[in-house]
């Protein structure tokens, strides 16, 4: 299907896919950048946001409340997990951190499966965003258009927190050099719980705003987690702007490749990651300190 | 030297004491047994092969099941598992329904209680093979089962042939399972790509006409490729062409790029070969992208629970399937199955459960008829190709490729207003006998391999 109309459609679709990946990845990358913990439960947080939003929506029929409840719930879960489990692993080897976050992920997924079953659940889009919009060159689901705006606002909010607040300054400084931050008298460990909560909330928020686009299943975080890692590696581990750039690149690769040969969409994504790792091991916008 | 000879002596003495005890126990035991029970037909008659006779020498016999309980096919795997559980329960208690399918069954299989061992395959071949290898080595399972992913079925076929343990296939739609990847030690009850295509293509041509343009959505593994190929071949006869074939990985998180290609393809009909949650998500997103308003949707290998999960999107959609519960109006055994299943699990069984149940019932029948668990004898009983009952009338297994010749059902999604109860999702358009749908036994390159 290679023609101009389809090319523009796929470019646009890549932007939408990429925006969502950027949001989820930014959560993963700030957690890793600050805490040094590669959080394999990040996909589960994305899934948990979707389910928490689903429950809130079922009771209130309000999408706004679903977004708020979904995000806050995942933030609280994130903070609890950091305080109860993760904080004991800061001084331990990387593989221990991977194992514990992987274990948390399995527990969360199976808990959701136990509660809701494996059959998929759906959350309808808000009625003002229901239906299809004609963009001239193509028809596109209205909610997916709105999603670009919603995600852009969320990313902007995250940007403001990271770049315009004191805690954001500590987080960014921590990503660059946490030893130096600690030696300046700042208790970085106290900040860690907040960072983990914000990172988890980004995934949870993405989970609920994405719910009307997909259907919820307990395993939904798994595939997203893999893509998120690719995004973070491409963009640069620990880099917030890198996560956004990586997300958009990944979205475009999937969309454009699928126009030429759908069977290679995900192959190309990994090929791109390999290329970045060979040419720029720290990612496109990554710094050397963490990577 | 002296020490060693003493050791040898002690060893010899030990052996003779043990032999004496064994011989005495054997004599006493033999005297206590009634004459009729002393010579059951096994062990002595046959050489050891696979897990035989070790797996059938006690009072229980293990079966290893690897079904997807997580991942894209988890919902279907759970349904399948329930079918297995009910079959084992019925076989062990000598339930009336089992006796109608396997008249020689009393309680258990050849008087031995069945025990089901379950592992999660996550629809991944390596996980299924690892689990079954463990069941074979540690539990000496006499039969393995699983599927829901033809990739798993094909892998278990190979394991079964290598280990000489019978594989009774779970859900598997690929032509390869009893085609180029068929084995002597594998049998399949359910319908597959070729029969699905042969059944639904004439209905599509009748409904939509000749020379139509079709877009396909195909999962990227043996099931998807063979079903799509069978559909293309069957429809080509009426001048249908393929304008696009969107191949996607199993468990793709989003179908938007594929659907944009389809929306821009100018197709008249969307043939969605995706299965499990992939089918649910791709159909829901096809609706979001307006694709279902532009073209007709057809599902050639209908997914259990699809209508429940897509919330009204199957309305008016044609699909080929193995079993739909309303066949109970025509088949009394289906009615018995539905009633007992619903009583136990609280919903109408779908075809994963049906295939699981009837596959086990057929296996129990074959073992009873063979009078032995000795695998070559059981396989040869299947290969007699006798007409036997199923939940949907009489069927038989082809000796050449071990594929069951059974009917295919064409259904059409009902409007919500026409549904008589909450599970009344489909109208049965037609029940097509299996004979006319099958390819020639060697058409897909089946070579069964050795018995021993």
Interface residues (C-beta under 8 A of the other chain):
Chain A: X1 X3 X5 X6 X9 X10 X13 X14 X16 X17 X109 X113 X117 X118 X119 X120 X122 X132 X138 X139 X140 X141 X143 X144 X213 X214 X215 X217 X218 X219 X220 X222 X223 X224 X227 X254 X255 X258 X259 X262 X263 X265 X266
Chain B: X69 X70 X71 X72 X74 X75 X78 X220 X244 X246 X247 X248 X249 X251 X252 X253 X254 X256 X257 X258 X260 X261 X263 X264 X265 X277 X280 X281 X284 X285 X288 X289 X290 X305 X308 X309 X311
